[in-house]
Amino acid sequence: MNYNIHTIGCEEELSDCPQFPVDCYNWGGEYRPATTGRLGFLPGTGLLLEMECREENPVRQYTCDGGPVYMDSAMEAFFCFAPAEKPPCYLNFEMNANGAMLACYGRSRQNRMPFPESARQGLSCHARIDEHSWSIRLVVPASLIAFVYPEYTLAKGSSLTCNFYKIKESEGLTHFASFSPIASPAPDFHLPEFFAEAFIV
């Protein structure tokens, strides 16, 4: 599975980027809210992601960055810019309908590190709640990517791996969905070996 990240000239052009579904319910479950996303590359800024979920009244208990937003109804984006490393370092951005975000990096589920304030300049997440759906818009600045991957060049022609998720871990309408399928017996999004390939075009 792969995805082409289109190079765009302004934020408004993100709506023209190809849409991807988050519809692999690797561990079953009856509650399956329709979730989609679009990812673009804006030179001089970084990666722009928009995700939307057809879900009314999403659970949104957490209001501050750094909290366990995956216990709420959340959408998530994981990126790896050096997939050949063993084990690879990857970034996770987990967001709820309040716009609260958990953002970290590391090489496994354990010992993940939050980004220092010095690297977070330009990192932003905005959420919107409509009558029958909610959405997020995330900006991952090129400077933040360079902080973790100083040898990587974010540009047209570059590649990376990624996966996108819809989740709610707490009791009641618990669900786990991904863009790229995950072959694991138990729910686990921290498996970069199942990330999809993405190419900046």
C-alpha positions as CSV (number, residue, x, y, z in Angstrom):
1,M,0.0,0.0,0.0
2,N,1.3,3.5,-0.8
3,Y,0.1,7.1,-0.9
4,N,1.3,10.0,-3.1
5,I,1.8,13.2,-1.1
6,H,1.1,16.1,-3.6
7,T,3.2,19.2,-3.5
8,I,0.9,22.2,-3.0
9,G,1.3,26.0,-3.3
10,C,-0.9,27.0,-0.4
11,E,-3.0,25.5,2.4
12,E,-6.2,25.9,0.4
13,E,-4.9,23.4,-2.1
14,L,-4.9,20.6,0.5
15,S,-8.5,19.9,-0.5
16,D,-7.3,18.9,-3.9
17,C,-4.9,16.2,-2.6
18,P,-6.0,12.6,-2.9
19,Q,-8.2,11.2,-0.1
20,F,-7.2,8.1,1.8
21,P,-9.6,5.9,3.9
22,V,-9.0,4.8,7.5
23,D,-11.1,1.7,7.2
24,C,-9.0,-1.3,8.3
25,Y,-10.6,-2.6,11.4
26,N,-7.8,-5.0,12.1
27,W,-9.4,-6.2,15.4
28,G,-13.0,-6.2,14.5
29,G,-15.7,-4.3,16.4
30,E,-19.1,-3.1,15.3
31,Y,-18.6,0.6,15.8
32,R,-16.8,1.8,12.6
33,P,-17.2,5.6,12.0
34,A,-16.2,6.6,8.5
35,T,-12.8,8.3,8.6
36,T,-10.8,9.8,5.7
37,G,-7.8,12.1,5.3
38,R,-5.6,14.1,2.9
39,L,-1.9,14.8,3.2
40,G,0.1,17.5,1.3
41,F,3.6,18.9,1.2
42,L,3.8,22.7,1.4
43,P,7.4,23.9,0.6
44,G,8.7,26.3,3.2
45,T,6.2,25.0,5.8
46,G,6.2,21.2,6.0
47,L,3.5,18.5,5.9
48,L,-0.2,19.4,6.1
49,L,-2.7,16.8,7.2
50,E,-6.5,17.0,7.3
51,M,-8.6,14.2,8.7
52,E,-12.4,13.9,9.0
53,C,-14.6,11.5,10.9
54,R,-18.3,11.0,10.4
55,E,-19.0,10.8,14.1
56,E,-21.5,12.8,16.2
57,N,-20.7,14.1,19.7
58,P,-17.1,12.7,19.8
59,V,-15.8,12.0,23.3
60,R,-13.4,14.8,24.1
61,Q,-12.5,14.8,27.8
62,Y,-8.9,16.0,27.5
63,T,-8.2,19.7,26.8
64,C,-4.4,20.0,27.2
65,D,-1.6,18.9,25.0
66,G,0.4,15.9,26.2
67,G,-2.6,14.1,27.7
68,P,-3.9,10.5,26.8
69,V,-6.2,11.7,24.0
70,Y,-6.4,8.2,22.7
71,M,-8.8,7.5,25.5
72,D,-11.1,10.0,23.9
73,S,-12.3,9.7,20.3
74,A,-9.1,10.5,18.5
75,M,-7.5,10.6,15.1
76,E,-3.8,9.9,14.8
77,A,-0.9,10.2,12.3
78,F,2.4,8.3,12.6
79,F,5.4,9.1,10.3
80,C,8.8,7.6,9.8
81,F,11.5,9.4,7.8
82,A,14.2,6.7,8.2
83,P,12.4,3.4,7.8
84,A,15.7,1.5,7.0
85,E,17.0,2.1,10.5
86,K,16.7,-0.9,12.9
87,P,14.7,-0.1,14.9
88,P,13.4,3.0,13.1
89,C,12.5,6.2,14.9
90,Y,9.0,7.4,14.2
91,L,6.8,10.4,15.1
92,N,3.2,10.1,16.6
93,F,0.6,12.9,16.5
94,E,-2.7,11.9,18.4
95,M,-5.5,14.4,18.4
96,N,-9.0,14.7,19.8
97,A,-12.0,17.0,18.9
98,N,-10.8,19.7,21.3
99,G,-7.6,20.0,19.3
100,A,-5.6,18.6,22.2
101,M,-2.6,16.7,20.9
102,L,-0.1,14.1,22.1
103,A,3.1,14.5,20.0
104,C,6.2,12.3,20.6
105,Y,9.0,10.6,18.9
106,G,11.1,7.4,19.6
107,R,11.9,3.9,18.5
108,S,9.2,2.0,20.3
109,R,5.9,2.3,22.2
110,Q,8.0,2.6,25.4
111,N,10.2,5.5,26.4
112,R,8.6,7.9,23.9
113,M,9.8,11.5,24.2
114,P,7.8,14.7,23.8
115,F,9.2,17.3,21.5
116,P,11.0,20.1,23.3
117,E,9.6,23.5,23.0
118,S,12.5,24.6,20.8
119,A,11.4,22.1,18.2
120,R,7.7,22.7,18.4
121,Q,7.6,26.1,16.6
122,G,5.1,25.8,13.8
123,L,3.6,22.6,15.0
124,S,-0.2,23.1,15.3
125,C,-3.4,21.2,15.5
126,H,-6.9,22.7,15.0
127,A,-10.1,20.8,15.4
128,R,-13.6,21.5,14.2
129,I,-16.9,20.0,15.2
130,D,-19.8,20.0,12.8
131,E,-23.3,18.6,13.2
132,H,-22.5,15.1,12.0
133,S,-18.7,15.0,11.9
134,W,-15.5,16.4,13.3
135,S,-12.1,17.1,11.7
136,I,-8.6,18.1,12.5
137,R,-5.9,20.0,10.6
138,L,-2.3,19.3,11.6
139,V,0.8,21.1,10.5
140,V,4.1,19.2,10.9
141,P,6.8,21.8,10.2
142,A,9.9,20.8,8.3
143,S,12.0,22.1,11.2
144,L,10.5,19.6,13.5
145,I,11.2,16.8,11.1
146,A,14.8,18.0,10.7
147,F,15.2,18.0,14.6
148,V,14.6,14.3,14.7
149,Y,16.1,13.5,11.2
150,P,18.9,16.0,10.5
151,E,20.0,14.0,7.4
152,Y,16.6,13.8,5.8
153,T,15.5,16.3,3.1
154,L,11.8,17.0,3.0
155,A,11.3,17.8,-0.7
156,K,9.6,16.8,-3.9
157,G,10.9,13.3,-4.8
158,S,11.5,12.3,-1.1
159,S,9.8,9.3,0.5
160,L,8.7,8.3,4.0
161,T,6.4,5.7,5.6
162,C,3.2,6.5,7.6
163,N,0.0,5.2,9.0
164,F,-3.2,7.0,10.1
165,Y,-5.6,5.8,12.7
166,K,-9.0,6.3,14.3
167,I,-9.2,5.1,17.9
168,K,-11.0,5.2,21.2
169,E,-9.4,3.0,23.9
170,S,-11.8,3.8,26.8
171,E,-14.9,1.7,27.6
172,G,-17.9,2.4,25.3
173,L,-17.6,2.4,21.5
174,T,-14.0,1.2,21.7
175,H,-12.5,0.9,18.3
176,F,-9.2,0.7,16.4
177,A,-8.9,1.5,12.7
178,S,-5.9,2.1,10.4
179,F,-5.1,3.2,6.9
180,S,-2.6,0.5,6.3
181,P,-3.5,-3.0,7.6
182,I,-1.7,-4.2,10.8
183,A,-1.0,-7.9,11.2
184,S,-0.9,-8.1,15.0
185,P,-3.0,-10.4,17.2
186,A,-3.7,-7.5,19.6
187,P,-4.4,-3.8,19.0
188,D,-1.1,-2.0,18.5
189,F,-0.5,1.1,16.4
190,H,3.2,1.3,17.3
191,L,4.4,-1.1,14.6
192,P,6.3,0.9,11.9
193,E,6.8,-2.3,9.9
194,F,3.2,-2.0,8.9
195,F,3.4,1.7,7.8
196,A,2.5,2.5,4.2
197,E,5.0,3.9,1.8
198,A,4.5,7.6,0.8
199,F,6.1,9.6,-1.9
200,I,6.2,13.4,-2.3
201,V,5.2,14.2,-5.9
